[in-house]
Amino acid sequence: MSNQIRANSVLPARRTDIELHTADGLTLVGELALPPTGAPVATLVCLHPLPTHGGMMDSHIFRKAAWRLPALAGLAVLRFNSRGTSSVRGRSEGEFSAGEGERFDVAAAIEYAEFADLPNIWLLGWSFGTDLTLMHGLDPAVVGAILLSPPLRFAGPEHLAAWAEAGKPVTALIPEFDDYLRPAEAAQRFAAVPQAEVVPVAGAKHLWVGDAETVLDQIVGRVAPEVAVPLPRTWDGPIEDGDMSAYADRTVAAFADVPVAGPEQRSAE
């Protein structure tokens, strides 16, 4: 019997709780989800939004990627809590450092993927995670980058220039109604990276609420072009329901009055 894939549908995968160990001595918690059978065709290393504003490894796009893409697209999905970030999986050691100390977190995640022999490693950054991708993700093991709602708040022209010189593929998905960087300005800013593909998404907002399927299709189309998209919206095999009730107090409204850290705060944090 065919089941509709819903927001909290969990499809089959081989899921393992993992720990990442950073060069500055921290232990970060995470999860690796592999296809139910066989080797993955590509790997997503997920870098989440600002933890000071509710971002974590369970932020909804990453949660849905881990719950669906191993089965639907044959992808490996590695997601983790950056330093000082907590979720149901647990709390990673350390404290948020506005993009500086997180360089070690990114390196630890890439290193884990390498040591696990995961193929075709792509960084999937979202919001603050896109800044981490651009600032710290230009590693020889990384094939390319997918950027969701990049604010370009911490990443500067020098980071864009480095990606331009490297020539690695970069795709930026830009919501039409983004809070920080909208399509026209994004096209101007990413012009510094000739190979960058800027994809405006009509009607979307920074948090991609209601647009998860569009985002997942766009991701798969870049990292696993041999997989047909749009992805199936139904599943004929076993399916479970994930419980996200633990995050009822971590809605966007809960952070409405929390100031967003800027690059000028790096030295103070």
Disulfide bonds with the S-S distance in Angstrom:
none
